[in-house]
Amino acid sequence: MQKIKLIIVDDDDTYRRGINLTVKIGQPDFIITGEVKYGADLFDLLDSGVEADIVLLDITLPAGMNGIDVARRLKTERPAMKILVVSSDNSAETIEQMLDIEVDGFISKVETDPEKTLDVARMVVQGLTYFGRDISEIISRIYMTKKKQMEVTSEFSEQEKRVIEFSHEGLPAKLIAERMNISASAVNWHKSNIFRKLGINNSLEMVRFAVTKGIIRA
């Protein structure tokens, strides 16, 4: 039987030992071909000729490249290699970046164990995409938020769009009011409406959203 070649990229010695032990005593279809603590070391390992079908990748790595950097480079340089993210960093921002990179799986380190991790790795190597239950819930919230934001983009009034544009220029409410020939309280009222529609609470998030969606130019 051809074994699944696995590389672990994680600076947690205990975690790596747990995966090694599980492979030895209960997952004979795996072989660990490499272990590294640093992102850059993975590419040195691969460049030296070490092979892998799948990489178990943590997000938080010491010094230099983090897991996001590693995943992005792997997908560019070695697109056939599967990436299973196993991390305690389950922030929406991190998950969204990994979705954009199109990793093959993402499970929470605190919600799984070595045996479950290898079971998921096996499925990923077979061509499935897998996200843990908690990760899937966060992904669902990300998509719902994006959908809501896309829907409200078309609901901005012309006055609200002008407030966004002037805010992007860094103008305070008083100067925006002068430019628009309205009161400062009216400017703040428009901002409150925008914040409510987007589900945010500050001008920086408002401007970032507007630039991302092309409502205004960066």
C-alpha positions in Angstrom: 0.0 0.0 0.0 1.4 3.4 -1.0 1.7 5.6 2.1 0.5 9.1 2.4 3.6 11.4 2.8 3.1 14.1 5.4 5.0 17.1 6.5 4.2 18.9 9.8 4.8 22.7 10.0 4.3 23.6 13.6 6.5 25.0 16.4 4.6 23.1 19.1 6.8 20.1 20.1 4.0 18.4 22.0 1.7 18.6 19.0 4.2 17.2 16.6 5.0 14.3 19.0 1.3 13.6 19.2 1.0 13.3 15.5 4.1 11.1 15.3 2.9 8.8 18.0 -0.5 8.4 16.4 1.0 7.5 13.1 3.2 4.9 14.7 0.5 3.1 16.7 -2.6 3.6 14.7 -2.3 5.2 11.3 0.1 3.0 9.3 -1.0 4.4 5.9 0.9 7.7 6.8 4.6 8.4 6.8 6.0 11.6 8.2 8.6 12.8 5.7 9.5 16.0 7.5 8.9 18.3 10.5 9.8 22.0 10.7 9.1 24.8 13.1 9.7 27.6 10.7 7.9 28.4 7.5 11.0 29.1 5.5 12.4 25.7 6.6 9.5 23.9 4.8 10.7 25.2 1.4 14.3 24.3 2.2 13.1 20.8 2.9 11.0 20.6 -0.3 13.9 22.1 -2.4 16.2 19.4 -1.0 14.0 16.7 -2.5 11.7 15.7 0.4 8.3 14.8 -0.9 4.8 15.3 0.6 1.3 14.7 -0.4 -0.1 16.9 2.3 1.2 19.6 4.8 -0.2 20.0 8.3 0.1 23.7 8.8 -0.2 25.9 11.8 -0.9 29.7 11.4 1.2 31.1 14.2 4.8 30.3 13.4 7.9 31.9 15.0 10.0 34.4 13.0 9.6 35.3 9.4 6.8 33.5 7.4 3.5 32.8 9.2 1.1 30.1 8.1 -0.7 32.4 5.7 2.5 33.2 3.9 3.4 29.6 3.7 0.0 28.6 2.3 0.1 31.3 -0.3 3.5 30.3 -1.5 2.7 26.6 -1.5 -0.4 27.2 -3.7 1.8 29.2 -6.1 4.8 26.9 -6.2 3.4 23.5 -5.5 -0.4 23.6 -6.3 -0.7 19.8 -6.3 0.3 19.6 -2.6 -2.6 19.5 -0.2 -2.8 22.0 2.7 -4.6 21.2 5.9 -4.5 24.1 8.4 -4.6 22.9 12.0 -4.5 26.0 14.2 -5.8 27.7 17.3 -6.0 30.9 15.3 -9.6 30.8 14.3 -10.3 34.5 13.7 -12.6 35.4 10.9 -9.8 37.5 9.3 -7.5 34.5 9.2 -10.1 32.1 7.9 -11.1 34.5 5.2 -7.5 34.8 4.0 -7.2 31.0 3.9 -10.4 30.7 1.9 -9.0 33.2 -0.6 -5.8 31.1 -0.8 -8.0 28.1 -1.3 -6.5 25.8 1.3 -7.9 22.2 1.2 -9.0 22.1 4.8 -9.0 24.0 8.1 -9.6 22.5 11.6 -9.3 24.0 15.0 -6.4 22.7 17.0 -8.4 23.0 20.3 -11.4 21.1 18.8 -9.5 18.1 17.5 -6.9 15.4 18.4 -4.1 13.7 16.4 -6.3 10.8 15.3 -9.1 13.1 14.1 -6.5 15.3 12.4 -5.1 12.3 10.4 -8.5 11.1 9.5 -9.2 14.6 8.0 -5.8 14.6 6.3 -6.7 11.3 4.6 -10.0 12.7 3.3 -8.2 15.8 2.0 -5.6 13.7 0.1 -8.5 11.8 -1.5 -9.7 15.1 -2.9 -12.2 16.3 -0.4 -12.3 19.8 1.1 -12.9 19.8 4.9 -13.6 22.5 7.4 -14.3 21.7 11.1 -17.7 22.5 12.5 -16.5 25.6 14.4 -14.7 26.8 11.3 -17.7 26.2 9.1 -19.8 28.3 11.5 -17.4 31.2 11.2 -17.3 30.8 7.4 -21.1 31.0 7.4 -21.0 34.2 9.3 -18.4 35.6 6.9 -20.6 34.9 3.9 -23.7 36.3 5.6 -21.9 39.5 6.5 -20.6 39.8 2.9 -24.0 39.2 1.5 -25.5 41.8 3.7 -22.8 44.3 2.8 -23.4 43.7 -0.9 -27.1 44.2 -0.5 -26.7 47.5 1.4 -24.2 48.9 -1.0 -27.0 49.7 -3.4 -29.0 51.3 -0.6 -26.6 54.2 0.0 -28.1 57.6 -0.8 -26.1 60.2 -2.8 -25.6 62.1 0.4 -24.3 59.1 2.2 -21.9 58.4 -0.7 -20.6 61.9 -0.5 -20.0 61.5 3.3 -18.0 58.4 2.6 -15.9 60.1 -0.1 -15.1 63.1 2.2 -14.4 60.8 5.1 -11.9 59.0 2.8 -10.2 62.3 2.4 -9.8 62.5 6.1 -12.1 65.5 6.6 -13.8 65.9 10.0 -17.6 66.3 10.3 -17.4 70.1 10.4 -15.5 70.4 7.1 -17.7 67.7 5.5 -20.7 69.7 6.5 -19.2 72.9 4.9 -18.5 71.0 1.6 -22.0 69.6 1.5 -23.7 72.7 2.8 -25.4 70.8 5.6 -25.0 70.8 9.4 -22.4 68.8 11.2 -25.2 67.0 13.0 -26.6 65.9 9.6 -23.2 64.5 8.7 -23.1 62.5 11.9 -26.7 61.3 11.2 -25.6 60.1 7.7 -22.6 58.3 9.2 -24.8 56.6 11.8 -27.1 55.4 9.0 -24.1 54.0 7.1 -22.7 52.3 10.2 -26.1 50.7 10.9 -26.4 49.4 7.3 -23.0 47.9 7.3 -23.0 46.6 10.9 -19.9 48.6 11.8 -19.1 51.3 14.3 -16.4 53.6 13.0 -15.3 55.6 10.0 -12.2 53.6 9.3 -14.2 50.4 8.7 -16.6 52.5 6.6 -13.9 53.8 4.4 -12.2 50.4 4.1 -15.4 48.8 3.0 -16.1 51.5 0.5 -12.6 51.1 -1.0 -12.8 47.3 -1.1 -16.2 47.4 -2.9 -15.2 50.1 -5.3 -17.6 52.7 -4.0 -14.7 55.1 -3.8 -11.2 54.9 -5.2 -8.2 54.3 -2.9 
